[in-house]
Amino acid sequence: MKIVITGGSGLIGKCLSERLRAKGHAVFVLIRSKFNNSNQKNVSFTEKKLFWENAHELSNADVIVHLAGARISDRWTKKHKQEILRSRTRSTEALILACKAVEHPPKHIVSMSGIGYYSDPCFSPQIETSHHGSGFLAGVCLAWENALHVAHLPSSKISIVRTGLVLSNDSKIINASASQFYICGMVGSVGNKNALWSWIHIHDLCNIFSGLIENTIAPGIYNAVAPTPCSQGEFGLAYERFPKKLNTYVLHYWIQNALANLIQRMVHAIGLKWRPTLPGWLLRCFWGEKTVIALTNQNVSAKKLLDTGFCFQYDTIEKSLEHLSKNPTI
């Protein structure tokens, strides 16, 4: 199959590209800057302002996977918030119009979105037909998804993957937990240790995209989250059991590993259940509006995916973190 990926230089795009190529698919990556990933094969370089200048790559594509967008994790200045929104809506509109302009439009467009679409907090399980929330992230996700319908593409199916907290050894949440663990031998919480996180292992996420690409999952809107959300407190305790491995060939990393594991054994030996909690108001002093990411409290359902027969490899937070701990390159 000919598969075109936008945003292929990001965390998800890299993992997905490798998997699809390993299966024998022809993968073409459209990226925004000519300075990124210049050593990749089959890359169409486009200027940032002319996002899809090489629209000919879209012709005869079996599937387009649309992952492009500015990073949510960067500081939320007024300018960056505009970039977060514009990089998703304008690139999506341009992509759809480019698909319409080519002689043979793609058969299927699979676009990423986020569970930020739903209300936060939300305590009852949110399904794909649940109403969207309010606030900045919900507005971005709604506008992002609406941009897919800027032009009518009768021959193209459209799917949307609303992604939860992605777990990988390169993700922000894992690195933040590693910093805590290797400083004090435990992992605390922010705001409320009982706040729910709807998460997904990066391999399961790539399998969802692969299923939509290869038509083992019917086109549609799906929540890409594991079937068992966990609380912040549960995440921290699971991480303490399966921490990210540091390079023990470097002396100061070896010392950090040894001290953190010693403290962790002492904590368990005395049965200490207390973990530090950073007050939400204090984090707001540093992060401002972006604090909503750390304070998220969402219960999002994976039932629709499960009903398709999709099997999660990592359905619990313990399985997911254990796998990442044993495979530091993931």
N, C-alpha and C positions, 0 to 999 in steps of 0.2 A: 504493500500500500504506500501511496505517497502522502506523507503527513507533514504539514507545515506548522511550526510552533512559534508563537510570538512570546517574547519574554523568556526565551530559552536559556539565557545566561543566569537566571535566578536559581534559588535553591531547588524548587520543584522542577523547573525546566531542565536543569542539568540531569537530575535523577531520571526523569521521564525520558529524555532523549537517549540516554545510555540504554535504558531498558528496551525501548522500541527498536533501536539499532541492533541490539543483541538478538531480537526476534526476527531480524531480516527486513524490517521496514525501511523505506527510503525517507529519511528525516531531514527536512530543510528548516533552518532556524532563522527567523527574522529578528534582528536586534536593533536597538535604537541608536547605538553609537558605534562608529567605525573603530573605536579604540578598544572595544570589548571583545574578548574571545577570538582574536584575529587568527589563532592557530586552529580553529575548528574547521572541519570539512563541511561543504554544502551550506555556507553561510552567505546570506544576502545582506550586504551592508547598506544601511539607509541612514540618512541624516535625521537627527532628532525631530526637527520641525516637519520633515517630510516622511512621516512614519512608515507608510507603505508605498514608497516610491517604486519598488520593484514588484509591482502587483502581478507581473507575469508569472511569478512563482506560485500564485494562488490558482492559476488555471490548471484544471485536471487534478486538483488535489482531492484525495479521498476524504481527508479530515483536516480541519484547521483546529489547533488547540490554542486558545487565546489566554495567555497568562500575564500579559504585559501590564505594568502599573508601577508607579512610584512606591517606594517602601513606606509602609505604615509606621515602622519602628523609628524612623527619623523624627527629630524634634518638630512638633506641630506649630511652627510659626504660621502666620497668616498666609505667607507665600507658599509654604510647603503644603498646607491644607488645600490650597487651590491646585497645586501640582498633583496631589493625591487624587482629587476629583477629575481634573482635566486629563491626566494620563490614562485614566480608565474610560471616561466617556468619549473623549475625542478620538482616542486610538480605536475604540470599538466602532464608533460611527464610520471612521475612515476605512476600517477593515471591511465592514459590511458593504460600503459603497464600492470599494475596490473589488470585492467578490462579485458584486452585481455587474461591474464593468467588464469583467473578463468573459471570453467566449464560452468557456466551460467552467461554471462556478463549482466550488467544492460541494461534495455531497452532504457533509455534516460539519457543523461548527460547534465545538465544545468550549465553552467559556467558563473561566473561574469566576466565582463571586465569594462571598464570605458569610459566616453565620452572624456577623455584625448586622445583617439584614433584619434580624429579629429583635424584639424588645430586650433590654438589659436593665435590670434583672428580669429573668423569666424562669419561673419555678415549675410550671407544668411543661411537659415535653412539647417542643415546637416541631411541627411537621411542615412539609414543603408548602402547604396551603395556608399556614398560619399567617396572620397579618404582619406586615413589616413594622418595625419599631420607629422611634423618633431619635433625634440626635444625629451627630455628624456621620458616624459610620453607617448607620441605617440609611441615611440619605445618599451616601456614596454608593452603597450596594444596590439600592433601588434604581438610581440613575444609571449605573453600570449595566444592570440587566435590561433596563428599558432601551438603552442604546443599541442593543442587539436587533431591535425591531425598527431602526431608522429607515430601512428599505425592505421591501418585500422580496424574499428569495424563495420562490415557489419550489425550486428543486433542491433546496438545502434544508436539512433538519437542524434544529438548534437544541443544544443541551446546556444546562447550567449546573456547575458543581459548587455548592456553598460549603466552603472549606472551614473546618474548625482549627484549633491550635495545632500547628504541624510540629511533630516531634522528630528531630534529627539532631545529630551531634553538632551540627552547624547552626541550629536554631537558637534564637535569643533566649528562650525560656530554659533550655538545657544549659547554656553558658552562664546564665544568671544563677542557676541552682548550683553549678559547679563552683562558682566564685564563693557562694555561701558555705558550701560543704568544705572546701579546702582552706577556709579561714577559721571556721569554728566547729567543724565536724557534724553539723546539722543543717537542715534547711527549714527556714521559717516561712511565714506567709505575709501577705500585704492586705491590710484592711480587715479581712474576715477569713479565717481559716476554713470556714464551712462553705465559702462561695464555690459554686460548681464550675468546673472547666470541662467544656466539650472539646475533646482533642482527637488527634488521629496520627498514627505512625506514618512516616513518609512513604514507606513501601505499600501500605494499604491504600494510601491516596493515589499513588502511581498505578496501582492495580485497578482502581475505580476508573481513572482516565483510560487505561488500556481496555477495560471492559466496554466503555462507551465507544472507543475507537474501533474495536474489533467486533462490535455489535453483539457481545455476549450480555450486555446490559442495554435495555431498550432506551432510546433517546428520551430525555426529559429533564426535570429539575430534581436534584438529589442533595441531601445533606451529607457531606463527606465528614462524618464524625464516627468515632468508635461507639459501639452499642452500650458502653458503660462509662458515662461521665464520672469524673472523680472530683472530690473537693481539693482545695489548695493543700489542706493538711494531709490528705491521703497521698497526694502527689509528692509532697516533701518526704514523707516516711518511706515511700517506695523508692525515691531517688537515693535516700541514705543507704538503702540495701543494695542498689545498683548504680553507683556513681560513675560519671564519665571518667574514663581512664586517662591519666596524664602520662607523658613520656618519661618512664622511669629510668631511661638511659641518661637523662639530664639530672644532675645532682640535686638542684633545688626543687625540681618536680618530685624526685624520689623522696626527699625530706617532707614535702607537703603531703604526699600520699601517706607516708608513714604516720605523720602527726594526726591527719584527719581521721585515719582508720583507728588510731589509738583512742582518740577522743570519742569516736563513734562506739567503740567497744565498751568504754567506760560508761557512756550514756545508757547503753542497753543493760550493762551489768547492774547499775543502780536503779534501773527501771524508770528513768526520768522521762516523763511524757510531755513536759513543757517545751515549747518551741517559740522562738522570738516572732513577734508580729509587728510589722512596720505600720504605724497608723496611716490611713489613707490621706489625711490632711497634710501629713509631713511629706509624703511623696508628691502631692500636688504642688508643694513649694518648689520642687525641682522640675517636675514634668508638666505641670499645668494641666490643660485639657486632655492631654494624651494619657493621663492617669486612668482613664476609663478602660484602657487595654488591660492594665494590671488588676483592676478591680472588677473585671468581668464576672458575671454570675449568671450563666446560661445553661439551661437544660434543653439540649437539642436532640431530637430523635433520629436514629438510624433505621427505623422500621421499614421505610420504603426500599432502601437498599437491601436489607435482609430479605424482604419479600421477593426480590428478584432472584434470590439464590446466592447472592454475593457472600463469600466467606471471608471474614476478617482473620488475617494471620495473627494480629496482635489486638485482641479484643479487651484486654485488661491493661491497666497502667503498669502493673508489675511485669507482664510479658513484654510490653513495649520497651520499658527502661532496661530490663535485663538484656534484651537483644541489642540495644544501642550500647550498653556497657561492654558487651563482648565483641562489638564490631565498631571500633572507634572511627572508622573511615566513612560510616553511613551518616 
